[in-house]
Amino acid sequence: MQQNPKLTQMLVKRLLKKHGIDHSKIELSDEEKEELKEVVSSMQDSVEQFLAGEQFSDKEDEEEKES
């Protein structure tokens, strides 16, 4: 599944704005950046697994309707 970088940027900006954080003043250490990448990667994997399950479920529903 492809990730839409513009959508991601928009969501992050809105989340930071919601909590009153100026994203231009945020400084992360290399360790924090790496941890954040791991968290995002894990979340992406979870979403892809969920979507794959939903697609499988949709196909089963269609097959049942055709029977």
C-alpha positions in Angstrom: 0.0 0.0 0.0 1.3 3.4 -0.9 1.5 6.2 1.7 0.4 9.7 0.7 3.0 12.1 2.1 0.8 15.2 1.7 -2.0 13.6 3.7 0.5 12.5 6.4 1.9 16.0 6.6 -1.5 17.6 6.9 -2.6 15.2 9.7 0.6 15.7 11.7 0.3 19.5 11.3 -3.3 19.4 12.5 -2.5 17.2 15.4 0.3 19.5 16.5 -1.9 22.6 16.1 -4.6 20.9 18.1 -2.2 20.5 21.1 -0.7 24.0 20.7 2.7 22.8 19.5 4.7 24.9 17.0 6.2 22.2 14.7 9.0 24.5 13.6 10.5 24.5 17.1 10.5 20.8 17.6 14.0 19.2 17.8 14.4 15.5 18.1 17.5 13.6 18.8 18.7 10.9 16.3 17.5 8.3 18.8 14.0 9.8 19.0 13.8 10.0 15.3 14.7 6.4 15.0 12.1 5.4 17.6 9.5 7.5 15.8 10.2 5.8 12.5 9.9 2.4 14.2 6.5 3.3 15.7 5.2 4.7 12.4 6.4 1.6 10.6 4.7 -0.7 13.1 1.5 1.3 12.8 1.7 1.1 9.0 2.1 -2.7 9.1 -0.9 -3.0 11.4 -3.0 -0.9 9.1 -2.0 -2.9 6.1 -2.8 -6.2 7.9 -6.2 -4.8 8.9 -6.9 -3.7 5.3 -5.9 -7.0 3.9 -8.3 -8.7 6.4 -11.1 -6.4 5.3 -10.5 -7.1 1.7 -10.5 -10.8 2.4 -13.8 -10.4 4.4 -15.3 -8.4 1.5 -14.5 -11.2 -1.0 -16.1 -13.8 1.4 -19.3 -11.6 1.6 -19.5 -11.3 -2.2 -19.1 -15.1 -2.6 -21.9 -15.8 0.0 -24.2 -13.4 -1.8 -23.6 -15.1 -5.2 -24.4 -18.6 -3.7 
